């Protein structure tokens, strides 16, 4: 999915479970002194000509941890009024629609407005060496999960895709593990 102004947040996963430090965002920029300045920096970067769109190769040695407020989900346990599962032959998409007055959204972190959950889709490959759209130090991860969100001022993902900063994607990398953790 590609749209000018789309923001990618990349969060590494540990053993297919959500990483606890969701307040830390790693990007290839100079880290500023305080959380408010970091949020402004991320917003400025997302207003560019789309150079932050995927695929992105994350250079771990040149990344810095950016301290932000925690990401917070609200109403995430609210059942959708409509749920659709689509197998495109390339990915599986789980898309959901809620009542306008009760839609799950994310706030905090780099977000200055609320972003509503729209869909989740997956990128995977034939083996543990391929799969992810984005790369880490030039190498793929076995699977990548994209959580697609749109600004709460829009009724749908389709409308938000037409607007700068209308859509944000949180990317989770997954790895294969033999451990049950």
ZIZICOR-V308060 format. One record per residue. RES is the residue in one letter. SS is DSSP state (@ for helix, = for strand, . for the rest). OMEGA is omega in whole degrees, -180 to 180 (* if undefined). NEAR is the number of other ideal C-beta (glycine too) atoms within 8 Angstrom. Layout:
[[RES,SS,OMEGA,NEAR] [RES,SS,OMEGA,NEAR]]
This chain:
[[X,.,-175,7] [X,.,179,6] [X,.,178,10] [X,.,179,6] [X,.,178,12] [X,.,-179,14] [X,=,174,12] [X,=,171,13] [X,=,-177,11] [X,=,-178,12] [X,=,180,11] [X,=,178,9] [X,.,176,12] [X,=,177,6] [X,.,177,8] [X,.,174,6] [X,=,-178,7] [X,.,179,6] [X,.,-173,9] [X,.,-174,4] [X,.,-179,5] [X,.,178,10] [X,.,-179,10] [X,=,-180,9] [X,=,-179,14] [X,=,175,10] [X,=,-175,10] [X,.,178,6] [X,.,175,8] [X,.,-180,4] [X,.,-179,8] [X,.,-170,7] [X,.,-174,3] [X,.,-175,6] [X,@,-178,8] [X,@,178,6] [X,@,177,9] [X,@,178,15] [X,@,179,12] [X,@,180,8] [X,@,179,10] [X,@,179,13] [X,@,178,11] [X,@,179,8] [X,@,-179,10] [X,@,177,12] [X,.,-178,8] [X,.,-176,8] [X,.,178,4] [X,.,-177,10] [X,.,177,5] [X,.,180,10] [X,.,-177,9] [X,.,-5,7] [X,.,-179,6] [X,.,173,10] [X,=,-179,9] [X,=,178,12] [X,.,-173,8] [X,@,-177,7] [X,@,-179,5] [X,@,180,5] [X,.,176,10] [X,=,177,8] [X,=,-180,8] [X,=,-180,12] [X,=,179,8] [X,.,172,13] [X,.,179,6] [X,.,170,8] [X,=,-179,10] [X,=,174,7] [X,=,175,8] [X,=,178,9] [X,.,-178,9] [X,.,180,7] [X,.,178,5] [X,.,180,9] [X,.,178,4] [X,.,174,8] [X,.,180,6] [X,=,178,6] [X,=,-178,7] [X,=,176,8] [X,=,-177,7] [X,=,172,7] [X,=,-177,6] [X,.,-173,7] [X,.,178,3] [X,.,-179,3] [X,.,172,8] [X,=,-179,9] [X,=,172,11] [X,=,180,10] [X,=,-175,10] [X,=,175,11] [X,=,-179,7] [X,.,170,11] [X,.,-177,6] [X,.,-175,5] [X,.,178,4] [X,.,179,6] [X,.,178,12] [X,.,-179,12] [X,=,177,13] [X,=,178,15] [X,=,-179,11] [X,=,-178,9] [X,.,-180,13] [X,.,-174,11] [X,.,175,12] [X,.,174,5] [X,.,179,8] [X,.,175,10] [X,=,-175,13] [X,=,176,12] [X,=,178,13] [X,=,-176,10] [X,=,172,11] [X,=,175,9] [X,=,-169,11] [X,=,171,10] [X,=,179,11] [X,=,-178,7] [X,.,-177,11] [X,.,-178,4] [X,.,-177,6] [X,.,-177,5] [X,.,-179,7] [X,.,173,8] [X,.,-174,11] [X,.,175,13] [X,.,179,7] [X,.,-179,14] [X,=,175,12] [X,=,-176,11] [X,.,177,9] [X,.,-178,5] [X,=,178,7] [X,.,170,9] [X,.,-178,12] [X,.,-179,14] [X,=,178,12] [X,=,179,15] [X,=,176,10] [X,=,173,14] [X,=,-175,11] [X,=,-177,14] [X,=,175,13] [X,=,-179,16] [X,=,-175,13] [X,.,177,10] [X,.,179,4] [X,.,-178,11] [X,.,-174,4] [X,.,175,9] [X,@,-178,12] [X,@,178,6] [X,@,-178,11] [X,@,180,12] [X,.,-180,10] [X,.,-174,6] [X,.,173,10] [X,.,-179,6] [X,.,179,11] [X,.,-174,13] [X,=,174,16] [X,=,179,14] [X,=,173,13] [X,=,-175,11] [X,=,176,13] [X,=,173,12] [X,=,179,14] [X,=,174,11] [X,.,-180,11] [X,.,-180,6] [X,.,175,7] [X,.,-177,3] [X,.,172,5] [X,.,-178,2] [X,.,*,5]]
